[in-house]
């Protein structure tokens, strides 16, 4: 009998409140594991507990007790094994994953959809495992694990784009006075990028990553609302 996506969600909710440690390893075959977690370890552990398969690990044929999960491996598996879906579809699909791809030196992020616009996720050192929302955050893809049977709910809450500009390493690069303000704030907090030139390049990205790690934030290298708040920077409204 096929395992349903709702099972991933049911198991995940039991772990809300448990601790997050970036780089921690969760034995995928240990049903009594209570953390610490990081976001990819939590997602891959949930998949194994629900369906008995490894997904999003360095080797999906490894010993489940030592298989290392990572958002980059989730991207690899989504592209080679399937199944990539739009974020809007993932929002309506209990147990689907939503993912922000990793960047150099930054881990990206992954969360499990509750099918109603919410998530269960190992968020950050500061927050631990939490229930949150999908809307208003930046994601790159939704993912369905092939061995799991998913059911999509009727259209309900629409995907809301972030209300503010999220600053990150892009090509072409993001530039302007807000980037300069971010750079100055990073310098004041003890993480000086060089130069302070209003250009969000690799040096600024690295400084953001280091700052996020020091504050227990999601280490994705992106200056969204939480990181901006910690820096004391006001982000401009996104164009609609």
Residue frames relative to the residue before (quaternion, step in Angstrom):
aa qw qx qy qz dx dy dz
X 1.0000 0.0000 0.0000 0.0000 0.00 0.00 0.00
X 0.4608 -0.7069 0.4632 0.2710 3.57 -0.78 1.02
X 0.4241 -0.6727 0.5476 0.2601 3.53 -1.14 0.73
X 0.3230 -0.7646 0.5298 0.1742 3.55 -0.90 0.91
X 0.6348 -0.5693 0.3776 0.3610 3.54 -1.17 0.64
X 0.5700 0.6089 -0.3790 0.4009 3.58 1.11 -0.62
X 0.5897 0.5920 -0.3658 0.4098 3.57 1.13 -0.65
X 0.6055 0.5485 -0.3514 0.4572 3.61 1.02 -0.75
X 0.6744 0.5026 -0.2812 0.4621 3.54 0.92 -0.95
X 0.6424 0.5354 -0.3225 0.4435 3.58 0.93 -0.88
X 0.6751 0.4766 -0.2920 0.4814 3.57 0.91 -0.91
X 0.6589 0.5412 -0.3129 0.4183 3.58 0.90 -0.92
X 0.6531 0.5417 -0.3234 0.4188 3.58 0.92 -0.85
X 0.6067 0.5742 -0.3518 0.4225 3.58 1.13 -0.54
X 0.7214 0.4525 -0.2381 0.4672 3.59 1.21 -0.39
X 0.3501 0.7306 -0.5075 0.2935 3.59 1.24 0.24
X 0.7514 0.3513 -0.2896 0.4776 3.55 -0.91 1.00
X 0.5722 0.5957 -0.3876 0.4093 3.59 1.24 -0.20
X 0.6045 -0.6364 0.3553 0.3214 3.60 -1.15 0.59
X 0.2989 -0.7169 0.6092 0.1599 3.51 -1.36 0.55
X 0.0683 0.7500 -0.6565 0.0426 3.55 -1.04 0.88
X 0.4147 -0.7228 0.4931 0.2499 3.59 -0.54 1.15
X 0.8135 0.2443 -0.2002 0.4884 3.56 -0.90 0.98
X 0.4469 0.6831 -0.4682 0.3383 3.59 1.23 0.04
X 0.3206 -0.7360 0.5679 0.1817 3.56 -1.21 0.57
X 0.1537 -0.7766 0.6063 0.0753 3.57 -0.82 1.01
X 0.3856 -0.7037 0.5367 0.2609 3.63 -0.67 1.00
X 0.3778 -0.7831 0.4427 0.2193 3.57 -0.33 1.22
X 0.7150 0.4438 -0.2514 0.4782 3.59 1.16 -0.55
X 0.5711 0.5718 -0.3878 0.4432 3.60 1.24 0.24
X 0.2440 -0.8172 0.5021 0.1431 3.62 -0.16 1.22
X 0.6824 0.4913 -0.2858 0.4596 3.59 1.21 -0.35
X 0.3853 0.7389 -0.4783 0.2771 3.60 1.26 0.12
X 0.1345 -0.8137 0.5650 0.0241 3.56 -0.86 1.04
X 0.6967 -0.4275 0.2688 0.5096 3.58 1.18 0.41
X 0.4796 -0.0176 -0.8418 -0.2471 1.44 -2.50 0.04
X 0.2839 -0.7451 0.5878 0.1369 3.50 -1.33 0.51
X 0.0867 -0.6758 0.6909 0.2416 3.45 -1.44 -0.07
X 0.7483 -0.4609 0.2086 0.4291 3.58 -1.18 0.36
X 0.7094 0.4508 -0.2729 0.4681 3.60 0.86 -0.91
X 0.6137 0.5384 -0.3494 0.4598 3.59 1.04 -0.73
X 0.6475 0.5201 -0.3160 0.4587 3.57 0.96 -0.85
X 0.6800 0.4914 -0.2956 0.4569 3.59 0.85 -0.95
X 0.6890 0.4697 -0.2898 0.4699 3.60 0.89 -0.89
X 0.6115 0.5359 -0.3436 0.4699 3.60 1.08 -0.70
X 0.6485 0.5172 -0.3210 0.4571 3.59 0.94 -0.85
X 0.6435 0.5171 -0.3238 0.4622 3.59 0.95 -0.85
X 0.6786 0.4802 -0.3061 0.4638 3.59 0.88 -0.89
X 0.6552 0.5120 -0.3200 0.4540 3.58 0.94 -0.83
X 0.6954 0.4723 -0.2764 0.4658 3.58 1.02 -0.74
X 0.8480 0.1940 -0.0322 0.4922 3.56 0.82 -1.05
X 0.4367 -0.7228 0.4471 0.2949 3.60 1.23 -0.19
X 0.6184 0.5091 -0.3610 0.4777 3.60 1.17 0.52
X 0.3933 -0.6799 0.5624 0.2584 3.54 -1.20 0.59
X 0.0864 0.7623 -0.6350 0.0907 3.53 -1.04 0.87
X 0.8099 0.2378 -0.1879 0.5022 3.55 -0.99 0.86
X 0.5507 0.5994 -0.3911 0.4295 3.58 1.21 0.53
X 0.6842 -0.4770 0.3468 0.4290 3.57 -1.25 0.42
X 0.7546 -0.0137 0.0003 0.6561 3.55 1.11 -0.80
X 0.3031 -0.7794 0.5226 0.1657 3.56 -0.63 1.10
X 0.6537 0.4421 -0.3289 0.5187 3.57 1.31 0.23
X 0.4203 0.7204 -0.4506 0.3182 3.59 1.27 0.26
X 0.6543 -0.4361 0.4164 0.4565 3.53 -1.38 -0.02
X 0.4584 -0.7121 0.4477 0.2868 3.63 -0.59 1.03
X 0.6050 0.5836 -0.3591 0.4055 3.58 1.11 -0.57
X 0.8026 0.2536 -0.1178 0.5268 3.59 1.11 -0.61
X 0.3956 0.7265 -0.4802 0.2917 3.62 1.24 0.11
X 0.2862 -0.7857 0.5354 0.1189 3.56 -0.80 1.11
X 0.1924 -0.7971 0.5660 0.0850 3.59 -0.66 1.13
X 0.0371 0.7821 -0.6182 0.0689 3.56 -1.17 0.68
X 0.5841 -0.5942 0.4115 0.3695 3.59 -1.04 0.68
X 0.6199 0.5498 -0.3423 0.4430 3.59 1.07 -0.68
X 0.6479 0.4915 -0.3165 0.4883 3.59 1.09 -0.66
X 0.5906 0.5407 -0.3614 0.4777 3.59 1.15 -0.54
X 0.6313 0.5120 -0.3305 0.4797 3.60 0.99 -0.79
X 0.6412 0.5310 -0.3184 0.4533 3.59 0.91 -0.94
X 0.7062 0.4610 -0.2776 0.4600 3.58 0.79 -0.99
X 0.6233 0.5388 -0.3460 0.4489 3.58 1.02 -0.73
X 0.7104 0.4597 -0.2555 0.4676 3.57 1.03 -0.81
X 0.7550 0.3790 -0.2114 0.4915 3.60 1.08 -0.63
X 0.7694 0.3207 -0.1700 0.5257 3.59 1.03 -0.76
X 0.4367 -0.6634 0.4755 0.3783 3.56 1.15 -0.64
X 0.8093 -0.0925 -0.5131 -0.2706 1.50 -2.39 0.51
X 0.2644 -0.7552 0.5792 0.1559 3.60 -0.73 1.07
X 0.0121 -0.7922 0.6097 -0.0227 3.56 -0.96 0.92
X 0.6096 -0.5409 0.4118 0.4077 3.62 -1.20 0.31
X 0.6146 -0.5559 0.4098 0.3812 3.57 -1.17 0.57
X 0.6214 0.5564 -0.3456 0.4300 3.61 0.97 -0.81
X 0.6591 0.4864 -0.3058 0.4853 3.60 1.03 -0.76
X 0.6371 0.5284 -0.3280 0.4553 3.58 0.98 -0.82
X 0.6008 0.5735 -0.3537 0.4301 3.60 1.06 -0.71
X 0.7361 0.4123 -0.2129 0.4928 3.59 1.09 -0.73
X 0.6789 0.5063 -0.2603 0.4637 3.58 1.30 -0.10
X 0.3210 -0.7620 0.5252 0.2011 3.64 -0.32 1.15
X 0.8033 0.2691 -0.2203 0.4835 3.56 -0.88 1.00
X 0.5054 0.6176 -0.4413 0.4103 3.60 1.23 -0.14
X 0.3668 -0.7054 0.5564 0.2415 3.56 -1.23 0.47
X 0.1412 -0.7256 0.6601 0.1337 3.54 -1.28 0.50
X 0.0945 -0.8451 0.5248 -0.0380 3.55 -0.79 1.05
X 0.1915 -0.7066 0.6716 0.1145 3.49 -1.26 0.76
X 0.4193 -0.7554 0.4429 0.2397 3.58 -0.49 1.18
X 0.5122 -0.6409 0.4699 0.3256 3.60 -1.10 0.64
X 0.2138 -0.7344 0.6316 0.1266 3.52 -1.33 0.51
X 0.7119 -0.4344 0.2933 0.4673 3.64 -1.17 0.24
X 0.8451 0.1179 -0.1179 0.5079 3.56 -0.69 1.12
X 0.7190 0.3784 -0.2300 0.5357 3.59 1.28 -0.12
X 0.4870 -0.7471 0.3951 0.2203 3.53 -0.92 0.98
X 0.4002 -0.6586 0.5316 0.3515 3.59 1.09 -0.46
X 0.2585 -0.7605 0.5668 0.1830 3.59 -1.20 -0.39
X 0.0659 -0.7823 0.6185 0.0336 3.55 -1.20 0.61
X 0.0334 -0.7852 0.6181 -0.0181 3.55 -1.09 0.82
X 0.4003 -0.6928 0.5485 0.2429 3.56 -1.29 0.42
X 0.3870 -0.7397 0.5109 0.2051 3.56 -0.84 1.04
X 0.3291 -0.7339 0.5554 0.2111 3.57 -1.12 0.70
X 0.5531 -0.6448 0.3734 0.3727 3.58 1.30 0.09
X 0.7231 0.3733 -0.2258 0.5355 3.57 1.31 -0.06
X 0.6924 -0.4707 0.2692 0.4759 3.56 1.22 0.44
X 0.6497 0.5036 -0.3148 0.4745 3.57 1.29 -0.03
X 0.2924 -0.7461 0.5713 0.1775 3.55 -1.34 0.05
X 0.1491 -0.6512 0.7107 0.2202 3.42 -1.54 0.00
X 0.1473 0.8161 -0.5355 0.1596 3.59 -0.69 1.02
X 0.3858 -0.6190 0.6179 0.2937 3.51 -1.30 0.47
X 0.2053 -0.8741 0.4334 0.0774 3.53 0.04 1.35
X 0.7625 -0.2544 0.2657 0.5322 3.57 0.55 -1.16
X 0.6843 -0.4587 0.3598 0.4380 3.56 -1.31 0.21
X 0.6795 0.5104 -0.2852 0.4432 3.56 0.95 -0.89
X 0.7916 0.3518 -0.1620 0.4727 3.59 0.89 -0.94
X 0.3082 -0.7523 0.5227 0.2564 3.61 1.07 -0.67
X 0.7184 -0.3586 0.3165 0.5050 3.57 -1.15 -0.65
X 0.0363 0.8250 -0.5557 0.0961 3.56 -0.65 1.13
X 0.3702 -0.6088 0.6239 0.3211 3.49 -1.46 -0.01
X 0.0409 0.8022 -0.5923 0.0630 3.57 -0.82 0.98
X 0.5107 -0.6242 0.4815 0.3431 3.59 -1.17 -0.54
X 0.4835 -0.6533 0.5057 0.2894 3.55 -1.28 0.46
X 0.6628 0.5482 -0.3047 0.4091 3.56 0.89 -0.99
X 0.7933 0.3148 -0.2394 0.4628 3.53 -1.14 0.73
X 0.6598 0.4292 -0.3031 0.5372 3.58 1.29 0.14
X 0.4644 -0.6816 0.4872 0.2870 3.58 -1.19 0.49
X 0.0162 0.7849 -0.6172 0.0524 3.57 -0.84 1.06
X 0.3856 -0.7329 0.5159 0.2191 3.56 -1.21 0.52
X 0.8163 -0.0674 0.0783 0.5683 3.61 1.02 -0.66
X 0.3116 -0.6629 0.6318 0.2537 3.48 -1.42 0.26
X 0.1540 -0.8035 0.5726 0.0526 3.59 -1.12 0.64
X 0.1124 -0.7385 0.6609 0.0715 3.53 -1.16 0.83
X 0.3652 -0.7118 0.5552 0.2274 3.60 -0.89 0.92
X 0.5226 -0.7009 0.3768 0.3060 3.63 -0.60 1.10
X 0.7017 0.4951 -0.2814 0.4280 3.62 0.97 -0.77
X 0.6681 0.4845 -0.2871 0.4864 3.59 1.28 -0.09
X 0.3441 -0.7325 0.5553 0.1914 3.55 -1.07 0.81
X 0.1167 -0.8180 0.5630 0.0168 3.56 -0.64 1.14
X 0.1671 -0.7520 0.6251 0.1260 3.54 -1.22 0.51
X 0.2919 -0.7722 0.5454 0.1448 3.54 -0.83 1.02
X 0.3871 -0.7212 0.5266 0.2297 3.57 -0.80 1.00
X 0.6347 -0.4961 0.4171 0.4207 3.54 -1.29 0.26
X 0.6285 -0.5468 0.3933 0.3889 3.54 -1.15 0.62
X 0.0148 0.7931 -0.6067 0.0524 3.53 -0.85 1.02
X 0.8266 0.0663 0.0003 0.5589 3.53 -0.43 -1.23
X 0.3363 -0.7414 0.5462 0.1973 3.56 -0.87 0.95
X 0.5743 -0.5839 0.4519 0.3536 3.51 -1.24 0.56
X 0.1799 -0.7875 0.5832 0.0857 3.55 -0.65 1.12
X 0.3804 -0.7123 0.5403 0.2366 3.55 -0.78 1.00
X 0.6447 -0.5064 0.3801 0.4283 3.62 -1.16 0.43
X 0.4449 -0.7137 0.4815 0.2467 3.57 -0.96 0.88
X 0.7453 0.2956 -0.1828 0.5690 3.56 1.26 -0.34
X 0.5806 -0.5476 0.4585 0.3910 3.55 -1.28 0.28
X 0.2084 -0.7573 0.6082 0.1149 3.57 -0.91 0.96
X 0.2496 -0.8005 0.5342 0.1073 3.56 -0.58 1.20
X 0.1470 0.7802 -0.5832 0.1718 3.53 -0.85 1.06
X 0.6250 -0.5215 0.4200 0.4013 3.54 -1.36 0.08
X 0.1004 0.7908 -0.5901 0.1278 3.57 -0.54 1.20
X 0.2429 -0.7291 0.6096 0.1943 3.55 -1.36 0.05
X 0.4218 -0.2893 -0.8160 0.2693 1.62 -1.02 2.25
X 0.6306 -0.5847 0.3703 0.3511 3.53 -1.22 0.52
X 0.4756 -0.6243 0.5381 0.3076 3.50 -1.30 0.50
X 0.0233 -0.8084 0.5867 -0.0405 3.56 -0.86 0.99
X 0.4853 0.6936 -0.4713 0.2476 3.54 -1.32 0.12
X 0.7512 -0.4303 0.2669 0.4233 3.57 -1.31 0.08
X 0.6306 0.5235 -0.3590 0.4466 3.62 1.02 -0.62
X 0.6069 0.5304 -0.3568 0.4724 3.59 1.05 -0.67
X 0.6424 0.5111 -0.3241 0.4702 3.58 0.94 -0.83
X 0.6390 0.5180 -0.3237 0.4676 3.60 1.01 -0.78
X 0.6220 0.5257 -0.3261 0.4801 3.58 1.04 -0.79
X 0.6624 0.5114 -0.3051 0.4546 3.58 0.89 -0.93
X 0.6640 0.4950 -0.3067 0.4690 3.59 0.93 -0.84
X 0.6444 0.5137 -0.3217 0.4662 3.59 1.01 -0.80
X 0.6250 0.5285 -0.3325 0.4685 3.58 1.02 -0.77
X 0.6403 0.5204 -0.3208 0.4650 3.58 0.97 -0.84
X 0.6684 0.5052 -0.2996 0.4564 3.59 0.92 -0.90
X 0.6895 0.4641 -0.2719 0.4850 3.58 1.14 -0.64
X 0.6120 -0.5906 0.3392 0.4019 3.59 1.27 0.02
X 0.6571 0.4568 -0.3133 0.5113 3.58 1.26 0.35
X 0.0108 0.8736 -0.4864 0.0094 3.60 0.66 1.10
X 0.2438 -0.7256 0.6195 0.1740 3.60 -0.77 0.98
X 0.1350 -0.7886 0.5928 0.0920 3.56 -1.20 0.38
X 0.5618 -0.3090 -0.7650 0.0607 1.46 -1.61 1.93
X 0.4900 -0.5831 0.5295 0.3735 3.55 -1.34 0.08
X 0.1924 0.8352 -0.4659 0.2202 3.52 0.18 1.36
X 0.5445 -0.6402 0.4001 0.3655 3.59 1.22 0.12
X 0.5974 0.5301 -0.3471 0.4915 3.58 1.30 0.36
X 0.2663 -0.7803 0.5453 0.1510 3.60 -0.52 1.18
X 0.1165 0.8134 -0.5497 0.1504 3.54 0.17 1.37
X 0.7952 -0.3211 0.2114 0.4689 3.60 -1.28 -0.20
X 0.6339 0.5350 -0.3447 0.4395 3.61 1.00 -0.72
X 0.6636 0.4810 -0.2993 0.4886 3.58 0.97 -0.83
X 0.6104 0.5502 -0.3373 0.4592 3.58 1.01 -0.81
X 0.6783 0.4905 -0.2917 0.4630 3.59 0.86 -0.96
X 0.6467 0.5134 -0.3202 0.4644 3.59 1.01 -0.78
X 0.6313 0.5226 -0.3299 0.4685 3.59 1.02 -0.76
X 0.6354 0.5310 -0.3241 0.4575 3.59 0.94 -0.89
X 0.6786 0.4871 -0.2929 0.4653 3.59 0.86 -0.94
X 0.6410 0.5153 -0.3215 0.4693 3.58 0.99 -0.81
X 0.6537 0.5132 -0.3196 0.4550 3.60 0.88 -0.89
X 0.6489 0.5170 -0.3202 0.4574 3.58 0.95 -0.85
X 0.6764 0.5065 -0.2953 0.4458 3.58 0.98 -0.83
X 0.7398 0.3998 -0.2156 0.4963 3.59 1.17 -0.53
X 0.5058 -0.6753 0.4152 0.3402 3.60 1.23 0.07
X 0.4211 0.7029 -0.4613 0.3404 3.58 1.19 0.57
X 0.6438 -0.4496 0.4090 0.4648 3.57 -1.28 0.03
X 0.2796 -0.7887 0.5293 0.1398 3.57 -0.67 1.12
X 0.2461 0.7928 -0.5153 0.2129 3.56 0.32 1.28
X 0.4886 -0.6957 0.4151 0.3240 3.59 1.27 0.00
X 0.6113 0.5507 -0.3399 0.4556 3.57 1.29 0.16
X 0.2949 -0.7364 0.5812 0.1815 3.56 -1.00 0.82
X 0.0688 0.7720 -0.6186 0.1291 3.50 -0.11 1.43
X 0.8145 -0.2978 0.1626 0.4706 3.61 -1.23 -0.18
X 0.6936 0.4786 -0.3067 0.4426 3.63 0.82 -0.88
X 0.6786 0.4677 -0.2979 0.4817 3.58 0.89 -0.88
X 0.6326 0.5258 -0.3347 0.4598 3.59 0.99 -0.78
X 0.6363 0.5258 -0.3282 0.4593 3.59 0.98 -0.82
X 0.6654 0.5007 -0.3011 0.4647 3.57 0.96 -0.87
X 0.6831 0.4664 -0.2738 0.4909 3.58 1.14 -0.63
X 0.4161 -0.6997 0.4777 0.3301 3.57 1.17 -0.47
X 0.4984 0.6399 -0.4183 0.4088 3.56 1.18 0.64
X 0.2837 -0.7385 0.5862 0.1745 3.58 -1.00 0.83
X 0.2802 -0.7727 0.5504 0.1467 3.55 -0.71 1.10
X 0.4808 -0.6647 0.4813 0.3088 3.60 -1.02 0.71
X 0.5896 -0.5713 0.4358 0.3689 3.56 -1.20 0.52
X 0.4737 -0.6643 0.5006 0.2893 3.55 -1.09 0.76
X 0.5273 -0.6120 0.4846 0.3355 3.55 -1.16 0.63
X 0.2329 -0.7768 0.5737 0.1155 3.57 -1.00 0.81
